[in-house]
């Protein structure tokens, strides 16, 4: 009987410990705050790299050359594909959106849609040809053509031994003149993270 009571009390105590150790706590944080939990690429990396690289590309000689040649008319840029070639799953679209936002905030270039979003816009125009009034219908052939396309990749190298690792990221971007295929700017940003478990 005594043994049975001890077993029941032990089971209750172990259950209590398991339940308390499995509880999850969630705390809201500022999205600008840098928090590295895993050591992987995160929103802070995306935002900071996008801001720095956008400042670098906008400070390049290509922009002043364009403004001189086009009598001050701002260049039109489309963001092309930024490939994730890293060892991690990185949603490159988040990085692309950060770059687009930085371009628009700068007001030094004009940004046009590309890829699937451009296709969606064209489908909407096609639908309007049949379903919108003539006075509000948007016409084909009036899009702003891009002068330049920005493309790139996110790469990584991992060096690890036992419970330590260094993760090295490199983001490469290239800006190309669409008319001539001339690469007018190349930039990269490197990040290294030391992770110890």
N, C-alpha and C positions, 0 to 999 in steps of 0.2 A: 504494500500500500504506500509506504514511504517513498519507494522507488518510482511509483507511478506519479506521485505529486511532483517529485523532482523533475521527471521527464516532461510533464505538462508545463511547469514553470520555465524550464529551459526552452521548450518549443515556443512559448509566448514571448520570451525575451529575445530569441533569435528572430522571430517574426517581426517584432518591434524594431530591431536593428535593421533588418532588410527593408522594411517599409520606410524608415527614416533615411536610410542611405540612398534610396531610389527616388527621393523627392527631388523635383527640379525647381530651380529658382530662375526666374527671368527678370532681367532689369533692363529698362530702356536706357539707351545711351545716345549721346550726340553723334550724328553720322559723320561729323568732321573729326571726331576723336579717333586716334590711331589705336586699334586693338588688334594684336596678333595672338590668336589662340593656337593655330596649328603651324604657323610659319609659312603657309601657302600664300599665293597671290590673293589679295583681298581688295575691298573697295577703296581703302586708303591708297594702296599701290596704284590702282587704276586712275583715281582722281589726280594724284600728285604727278604721275608720269604724263597724263594727258595735259595738265596745266603747263608743266615745264616744256614739253615738246611743242605745244602750240605756241608758247612764247618764243621758242627757238626758231620755229618755222616762220613766224611772223616777223622775226628780226633778220631774216635772211636777205641777201642781196637781190634775190629774184623779185621780191615785192616792190622795191624801189625801181628796179628796171622795168617791171610791168607798168607801174604808175607813170613813169616817164614816157614809155612807148604808147600808152593808151590815154594820154592827156588827163591823168588823174582818175580814170575810171577803175573802180575796185575790181579785182579779179574774181571770177566765179569759180568756186571749188566744189568738187563732188568727192565724197569719201568712198573709196572703193573697198576692196576686201582687206581685212586685217586678219591673217591666219594665226590660229593658235598652234604653234609647233612645240609647245612645252610638254613636259611630262605630266602636267595636271589638266583637269578639265577646267578651262577658263572660258567664260562666256565673253568673247571678244566684243560683242555688241555693247556691253556696258562701257568698255573702254572707248569704243567708237562714239557712243553718245556723249561721253565726257569731252572728247575732242571736238565734236560738233558744237556742244554748248560753249566751249572756250572760244571757238571761232566766232560764233554769233555775238558773244559778249564783247569781243575785241572790236567789232564793227569795222574791221580793216579788210575783210573779204566778204563776198556774198556766197552763201551756201545753197546748193540745189540738191534735191533728192536723187538718190541713185538706187539701183537694184530693184528689189521687190516693191519698195514704196513708190518708185517711179512708175512701175507697171500698174500698181493700184490706182495711181492718179490718172494714168492714161485710160484705164478701164472706166473710171468715173466720167471722164470726158466723153468717152464713146457712149456711155449710157445717157448722158445729157443730150446727145445729138437726137435721140428719139423721145426723150421724156421731159426735157426742160423747155421752157418758153424760149423763143428766139432771142429775146432781150436779155435773158440771164444765162444762156448757154455759153459755156467756155469753148473756145475754138482750138482746133489742133494746129500745130505748127508755130505756136507763139511761146514755147518754153525758152528759158534762158539756157543756152548751151554753156557747158562748163569749159573753162580755159585750162584747168589743171585737175588732176586726180591724185589723191593721197592714198597710198597703199602701204601695207607693211606686214609685220609678223611679230609674234610674241614667242620668244625662245627661252629655254632654261637648261641649266646644267646642274646636276646634283652630285655632290661629293660627300660620301657618308662613310662612317666607320663606327661600328658598335652603336652607341646611343647618341652620337653627335653627327650633325650634317650641316653643310653649307649649301644653300639653294641660291643659285645665281640666275637672275632673270635679265634678259636683254630685249628691249623693244626697239625694233628697227622700222623707220618710216621713210618713204620716198615720195617726193612730189614731182610729178611729170607733166610737162606741157603736152596737152592732148593733140594739138595741131602738129607739132614737130616730133613728138615722142622723146624730146630731150628731158633728161632728168635735171631739174633745176635746184633741187635741195635734197640732201640725205641727212638724216639725224638718227641718233640712238640714245637710249637711256638705260643705264644699268642699275640693278638693285641686287644686293647680296644680303642674305639672311642667315645668321648662325642659329641653329636650333639644337638644343641639348635636352634630351629626355631623361 
